[in-house]
């Protein structure tokens, strides 16, 4: 049972790995549309799709006899509230492996979606549907979240039902290493938003945003970029942060109970009557950590969560960008961001979804900082020098971002340009 802050600190310390054992985990979400009517697919279609994927060696994950996901080896396909699907990848050694995993998944997904007349959309925000048009599914926690989340953030339901992101999971080799990495990833969120912007079309119209997904996450319950994240945030301070953070829900026997009246501290002190004052287990702690929706967060590894989903051609670019900086050039990147002012970062964070590269940070625009960080990432990946079978190192995955920066055109800009010419919905679908 978790009853003390020290136990939570120990939980984070148990994630410490030797540098040689560092791994990379990538998670990415996709929207699925019925080709016949351009509407998001419903749960009955999800069941057909999951049944077809079983032929590729996936195994069903059930909740009360309902299929809510699939697993195979160290990989999972999970179901999001509006039937977006997410691949949570295995823990892999380098970007070549991670990209190969995504390509294998794409191959399987394409076989199934073509057979079932389903279109895939790789964007940070649903470009077509209104919120009230999106079907749900029987995954229990989502019913409770749909009721409680809007109480703490006006766009929370848009986050749940109309956004897709790419997430990267990274390791740390000490508490000091975590502190540096966490400060970097929070400081560069504005650059990440601008560089990976891919959600400009909303309800078949140009929004005034390049990353509307990021705007939504800024107005989501339990989300955002807390000021404490810019301090030298060690395991103890993060433990205190999450202890005093409200609970989203508690899984008790076969049901989910709202936690909105309680903090995790109440849980640790046995003050929750609805569950017979029971104390939290390590599983309850893990659930709490994964229902804090900040731009980055700590579990037994660091989760980076500020990238819009992008197409298959650029899927590996975000992970490569971060790996080059954080696994192979940490000190040089830290030297750059350590001079930045917290209030200016937060201001850039709020402006970046709309202004993109034109957002100002410390007297320079985000395009300047993106170029600076890309160079540092490239240097790191060259230092790692991990080669594929053709003798190419991981820098090849940065080519997409180099083009974005050289042309000053993001995925969002390309989508605005393509869609605005014809307003043809087929332009929004993955080719």
Secondary structure, DSSP 8 states (H G I E B T S, - for coil): ---SHHHHHHHHHTT---GGG--EEEEEEEEEEETTTTEE--HHHHHHHHHHHGGGT-EEEEETTEEEEEEETTEEEEE-TTS-EEEE---BSSHHHHHHHHHHHHHHHHHHHHHTTEEEE--SB-SS--GGG------HHHHHHHHHGGGT-TTHHHHHHHB-EEEEEE--SSHHHHHHHHHHHHHTHHHHHHHT--B-EETTEE-S-SBHHHHHHHTSTTEE--GGGGS---HHHHHHHHHTSB--EEEETTEEEE-TT-BHHHHHTT--GGGTT----HHHHHHHHHT-EESEEESSSEEEEEEE---TTTHHHHHHHHHHHHTT-HHHHHHHHTTS-HHHHHHHHHHHHHHGGG-EETTEEHHHHHHHHHHHHHHHHHHH----TTS--GGGGGHHHHHHHHHT--HHHHHHHHHHHH--GGGGS--
